[in-house]
Amino acid sequence: MTELGPVAWPPAPIRAERLVLREPEARDRAAFIELLASPEVHTYLGGPQPRDELERAVPEIPGRRPGLFVIDLDGAMIGMVKLDRHDAESPGHVRPDVGEAELGYLFLPEAWGRGYGAEACAAALDWFADALPGAPVVLRTQTANERSMRLAAKLGFTEVERFEDYGAEQWFGVWSSVTPSG
């Protein structure tokens, strides 16, 4: 997985308490389109993409790339979690010389409020900590996105800074599997 470092991709499916994180499959296409077209999902992400454009553009096996996991509940996709290289041109950095991994997630609205976000993201972070021990992970979200702010806190991200971008206040935090000694 060159985007994040020397990690074999794809890993074996990751089993959490109720969920499985796995590589995308053709059966996930409709859920990917729903995620990308949903006004609720994209409230803080610049708005939804037009469904007719997505129907034409989304490949048979969508999202198939290193760092992207489908979140599977009982055999159906309910969201996705990804670990990408944080863009060096984007605001917010902990170690700009390294280019941190950035956690991102999207869930279908019917999966909201059930703890799946915390469960899936914690499983992805555990996998990442095993694959690249000590490497930091960053997260950006709008401060107005209360659900995402609560999830960042629950996962153990600590605030590094806030800044204005996309016409809104953004929160930037960092997570590390290494516990500082003190």
DRENRO-69607 format. One record per residue (C-alpha): x, y, z; residue number from 0; residue in three letters. Coordinates in Angstrom, 2 decimals. Example, Ala and Ser with C-alpha at 12.3 -4.5 7.8 and 13.67 -1.06 7.14 Angstrom:
% residues 2
px: 12.30, py: -4.50, pz: 7.80, k: 0, r: Ala
px: 13.67, py: -1.06, pz: 7.14, k: 1, r: Ser
% end
This chain:
% residues 182
px: 0.00, py: 0.00, pz: 0.00, k: 0, r: Met
px: 2.24, py: 2.76, pz: -1.25, k: 1, r: Thr
px: -0.11, py: 5.59, pz: -0.22, k: 2, r: Glu
px: 0.45, py: 4.88, pz: 3.47, k: 3, r: Leu
px: 3.68, py: 2.94, pz: 3.46, k: 4, r: Gly
px: 4.84, py: -0.64, pz: 3.18, k: 5, r: Pro
px: 1.56, py: -2.39, pz: 4.02, k: 6, r: Val
px: 0.23, py: -5.51, pz: 2.29, k: 7, r: Ala
px: -3.12, py: -4.75, pz: 0.66, k: 8, r: Trp
px: -5.78, py: -5.90, pz: 0.90, k: 9, r: Pro
px: -5.60, py: -7.32, pz: 4.41, k: 10, r: Pro
px: -7.79, py: -10.20, pz: 5.49, k: 11, r: Ala
px: -11.26, py: -8.99, pz: 6.50, k: 12, r: Pro
px: -11.19, py: -7.31, pz: 9.90, k: 13, r: Ile
px: -13.81, py: -8.62, pz: 12.31, k: 14, r: Arg
px: -15.18, py: -6.28, pz: 14.95, k: 15, r: Ala
px: -17.93, py: -7.08, pz: 17.46, k: 16, r: Glu
px: -20.83, py: -6.56, pz: 15.01, k: 17, r: Arg
px: -19.10, py: -5.49, pz: 11.81, k: 18, r: Leu
px: -16.63, py: -6.70, pz: 9.20, k: 19, r: Val
px: -14.25, py: -4.33, pz: 7.43, k: 20, r: Leu
px: -13.45, py: -5.72, pz: 4.01, k: 21, r: Arg
px: -12.41, py: -4.86, pz: 0.49, k: 22, r: Glu
px: -15.21, py: -3.51, pz: -1.76, k: 23, r: Pro
px: -17.10, py: -5.95, pz: -4.01, k: 24, r: Glu
px: -19.49, py: -5.55, pz: -6.94, k: 25, r: Ala
px: -22.49, py: -6.05, pz: -4.61, k: 26, r: Arg
px: -21.55, py: -2.76, pz: -2.85, k: 27, r: Asp
px: -22.12, py: -0.53, pz: -5.91, k: 28, r: Arg
px: -25.67, py: 0.55, pz: -5.02, k: 29, r: Ala
px: -24.64, py: 1.43, pz: -1.45, k: 30, r: Ala
px: -21.67, py: 3.47, pz: -2.72, k: 31, r: Phe
px: -23.99, py: 5.42, pz: -5.00, k: 32, r: Ile
px: -26.42, py: 5.97, pz: -2.13, k: 33, r: Glu
px: -23.58, py: 7.24, pz: 0.12, k: 34, r: Leu
px: -22.31, py: 9.67, pz: -2.51, k: 35, r: Leu
px: -25.78, py: 10.90, pz: -3.51, k: 36, r: Ala
px: -27.19, py: 11.32, pz: 0.00, k: 37, r: Ser
px: -27.90, py: 14.93, pz: 1.05, k: 38, r: Pro
px: -27.80, py: 13.84, pz: 4.73, k: 39, r: Glu
px: -24.38, py: 12.19, pz: 4.39, k: 40, r: Val
px: -22.93, py: 15.19, pz: 2.54, k: 41, r: His
px: -24.34, py: 17.97, pz: 4.75, k: 42, r: Thr
px: -20.78, py: 18.90, pz: 5.84, k: 43, r: Tyr
px: -18.97, py: 17.67, pz: 2.73, k: 44, r: Leu
px: -20.01, py: 20.15, pz: 0.07, k: 45, r: Gly
px: -23.31, py: 18.52, pz: -0.86, k: 46, r: Gly
px: -24.31, py: 15.32, pz: -2.62, k: 47, r: Pro
px: -23.28, py: 14.28, pz: -6.11, k: 48, r: Gln
px: -26.02, py: 13.89, pz: -8.74, k: 49, r: Pro
px: -27.33, py: 10.31, pz: -8.74, k: 50, r: Arg
px: -27.55, py: 10.08, pz: -12.55, k: 51, r: Asp
px: -23.86, py: 11.06, pz: -12.86, k: 52, r: Glu
px: -22.92, py: 8.51, pz: -10.22, k: 53, r: Leu
px: -24.87, py: 5.77, pz: -12.00, k: 54, r: Glu
px: -22.73, py: 6.42, pz: -15.09, k: 55, r: Arg
px: -19.41, py: 6.99, pz: -13.32, k: 56, r: Ala
px: -19.19, py: 4.51, pz: -10.43, k: 57, r: Val
px: -17.34, py: 1.38, pz: -11.58, k: 58, r: Pro
px: -18.66, py: -2.16, pz: -11.18, k: 59, r: Glu
px: -16.43, py: -2.61, pz: -8.14, k: 60, r: Ile
px: -16.40, py: 0.85, pz: -6.52, k: 61, r: Pro
px: -13.83, py: 2.16, pz: -4.09, k: 62, r: Gly
px: -11.33, py: -0.59, pz: -4.80, k: 63, r: Arg
px: -8.07, py: 0.97, pz: -3.66, k: 64, r: Arg
px: -5.58, py: 0.63, pz: -0.82, k: 65, r: Pro
px: -6.79, py: 2.09, pz: 2.45, k: 66, r: Gly
px: -10.53, py: 1.87, pz: 1.78, k: 67, r: Leu
px: -12.65, py: -0.60, pz: 3.74, k: 68, r: Phe
px: -16.33, py: -1.36, pz: 3.25, k: 69, r: Val
px: -18.18, py: -1.59, pz: 6.56, k: 70, r: Ile
px: -20.32, py: -4.69, pz: 6.38, k: 71, r: Asp
px: -23.20, py: -5.46, pz: 8.75, k: 72, r: Leu
px: -24.79, py: -8.87, pz: 8.27, k: 73, r: Asp
px: -23.62, py: -9.07, pz: 4.65, k: 74, r: Gly
px: -24.65, py: -5.55, pz: 3.59, k: 75, r: Ala
px: -22.58, py: -2.40, pz: 3.21, k: 76, r: Met
px: -23.57, py: 0.32, pz: 5.70, k: 77, r: Ile
px: -20.63, py: 2.64, pz: 5.11, k: 78, r: Gly
px: -16.94, py: 2.95, pz: 4.44, k: 79, r: Met
px: -13.85, py: 3.92, pz: 6.35, k: 80, r: Val
px: -10.61, py: 4.96, pz: 4.72, k: 81, r: Lys
px: -7.06, py: 5.75, pz: 5.61, k: 82, r: Leu
px: -5.49, py: 8.01, pz: 2.98, k: 83, r: Asp
px: -2.31, py: 10.02, pz: 2.82, k: 84, r: Arg
px: -3.12, py: 13.51, pz: 4.18, k: 85, r: His
px: -2.64, py: 15.96, pz: 1.34, k: 86, r: Asp
px: 0.50, py: 18.06, pz: 1.92, k: 87, r: Ala
px: -1.30, py: 21.09, pz: 0.43, k: 88, r: Glu
px: -4.21, py: 20.82, pz: 2.88, k: 89, r: Ser
px: -4.25, py: 22.87, pz: 6.07, k: 90, r: Pro
px: -3.28, py: 21.12, pz: 9.29, k: 91, r: Gly
px: -0.26, py: 18.92, pz: 9.87, k: 92, r: His
px: 1.45, py: 17.20, pz: 12.75, k: 93, r: Val
px: 4.53, py: 16.09, pz: 10.83, k: 94, r: Arg
px: 4.42, py: 17.69, pz: 7.34, k: 95, r: Pro
px: 7.70, py: 16.00, pz: 6.39, k: 96, r: Asp
px: 6.06, py: 12.59, pz: 6.80, k: 97, r: Val
px: 2.59, py: 13.10, pz: 5.31, k: 98, r: Gly
px: 0.34, py: 11.54, pz: 7.91, k: 99, r: Glu
px: -2.45, py: 9.08, pz: 7.30, k: 100, r: Ala
px: -5.91, py: 10.66, pz: 7.43, k: 101, r: Glu
px: -9.00, py: 8.84, pz: 8.69, k: 102, r: Leu
px: -12.26, py: 9.38, pz: 6.81, k: 103, r: Gly
px: -15.66, py: 7.71, pz: 7.11, k: 104, r: Tyr
px: -19.12, py: 7.79, pz: 5.61, k: 105, r: Leu
px: -22.19, py: 5.90, pz: 6.85, k: 106, r: Phe
px: -25.65, py: 5.52, pz: 5.39, k: 107, r: Leu
px: -28.13, py: 7.55, pz: 7.50, k: 108, r: Pro
px: -30.00, py: 4.40, pz: 8.61, k: 109, r: Glu
px: -26.77, py: 3.25, pz: 10.34, k: 110, r: Ala
px: -26.35, py: 6.49, pz: 12.34, k: 111, r: Trp
px: -26.67, py: 6.53, pz: 16.11, k: 112, r: Gly
px: -25.94, py: 2.85, pz: 16.75, k: 113, r: Arg
px: -22.21, py: 3.00, pz: 17.57, k: 114, r: Gly
px: -21.12, py: 1.53, pz: 14.23, k: 115, r: Tyr
px: -18.87, py: 4.52, pz: 13.50, k: 116, r: Gly
px: -16.88, py: 4.08, pz: 16.69, k: 117, r: Ala
px: -16.68, py: 0.30, pz: 16.22, k: 118, r: Glu
px: -15.58, py: 0.45, pz: 12.58, k: 119, r: Ala
px: -13.11, py: 3.32, pz: 13.00, k: 120, r: Cys
px: -11.57, py: 1.74, pz: 16.12, k: 121, r: Ala
px: -11.07, py: -1.51, pz: 14.18, k: 122, r: Ala
px: -9.44, py: 0.38, pz: 11.28, k: 123, r: Ala
px: -7.17, py: 2.29, pz: 13.69, k: 124, r: Leu
px: -6.18, py: -0.95, pz: 15.44, k: 125, r: Asp
px: -5.31, py: -2.48, pz: 12.08, k: 126, r: Trp
px: -3.30, py: 0.63, pz: 11.16, k: 127, r: Phe
px: -1.44, py: 0.60, pz: 14.51, k: 128, r: Ala
px: -0.42, py: -3.03, pz: 13.88, k: 129, r: Asp
px: 0.56, py: -2.33, pz: 10.26, k: 130, r: Ala
px: 2.50, py: 0.90, pz: 10.93, k: 131, r: Leu
px: 3.30, py: 1.06, pz: 14.68, k: 132, r: Pro
px: 3.62, py: 4.57, pz: 16.07, k: 133, r: Gly
px: 2.52, py: 6.33, pz: 12.89, k: 134, r: Ala
px: 0.09, py: 9.19, pz: 13.63, k: 135, r: Pro
px: -3.35, py: 9.43, pz: 12.07, k: 136, r: Val
px: -5.07, py: 12.77, pz: 11.53, k: 137, r: Val
px: -8.72, py: 13.70, pz: 11.15, k: 138, r: Leu
px: -10.41, py: 16.84, pz: 9.80, k: 139, r: Arg
px: -14.06, py: 17.69, pz: 10.29, k: 140, r: Thr
px: -16.25, py: 20.77, pz: 10.45, k: 141, r: Gln
px: -16.85, py: 21.88, pz: 14.03, k: 142, r: Thr
px: -20.56, py: 22.15, pz: 13.11, k: 143, r: Ala
px: -20.61, py: 18.37, pz: 12.47, k: 144, r: Asn
px: -21.46, py: 17.37, pz: 16.04, k: 145, r: Glu
px: -21.63, py: 13.63, pz: 15.29, k: 146, r: Arg
px: -18.14, py: 13.64, pz: 13.77, k: 147, r: Ser
px: -16.76, py: 15.74, pz: 16.64, k: 148, r: Met
px: -18.16, py: 13.25, pz: 19.18, k: 149, r: Arg
px: -16.72, py: 10.32, pz: 17.22, k: 150, r: Leu
px: -13.26, py: 11.95, pz: 17.06, k: 151, r: Ala
px: -13.30, py: 12.40, pz: 20.83, k: 152, r: Ala
px: -14.54, py: 8.85, pz: 21.44, k: 153, r: Lys
px: -11.74, py: 7.46, pz: 19.25, k: 154, r: Leu
px: -9.10, py: 9.39, pz: 21.20, k: 155, r: Gly
px: -8.19, py: 12.10, pz: 18.69, k: 156, r: Phe
px: -6.78, py: 15.22, pz: 20.33, k: 157, r: Thr
px: -7.20, py: 18.69, pz: 18.89, k: 158, r: Glu
px: -4.17, py: 20.21, pz: 17.20, k: 159, r: Val
px: -5.79, py: 23.29, pz: 15.68, k: 160, r: Glu
px: -8.87, py: 24.88, pz: 14.17, k: 161, r: Arg
px: -8.90, py: 26.79, pz: 10.92, k: 162, r: Phe
px: -11.28, py: 28.24, pz: 8.36, k: 163, r: Glu
px: -11.67, py: 26.29, pz: 5.11, k: 164, r: Asp
px: -14.56, py: 25.70, pz: 2.69, k: 165, r: Tyr
px: -16.33, py: 28.66, pz: 4.33, k: 166, r: Gly
px: -16.59, py: 26.94, pz: 7.72, k: 167, r: Ala
px: -14.56, py: 26.33, pz: 10.87, k: 168, r: Glu
px: -12.61, py: 23.07, pz: 10.61, k: 169, r: Gln
px: -11.29, py: 20.92, pz: 13.46, k: 170, r: Trp
px: -7.97, py: 19.11, pz: 13.03, k: 171, r: Phe
px: -6.90, py: 16.37, pz: 15.43, k: 172, r: Gly
px: -4.33, py: 13.61, pz: 15.77, k: 173, r: Val
px: -4.38, py: 10.03, pz: 17.07, k: 174, r: Trp
px: -1.43, py: 7.85, pz: 17.87, k: 175, r: Ser
px: -1.18, py: 4.28, pz: 19.08, k: 176, r: Ser
px: 1.90, py: 5.28, pz: 21.07, k: 177, r: Val
px: 1.07, py: 6.34, pz: 24.60, k: 178, r: Thr
px: 3.44, py: 9.07, pz: 25.80, k: 179, r: Pro
px: 5.41, py: 8.06, pz: 28.87, k: 180, r: Ser
px: 5.27, py: 10.49, pz: 31.73, k: 181, r: Gly
% end
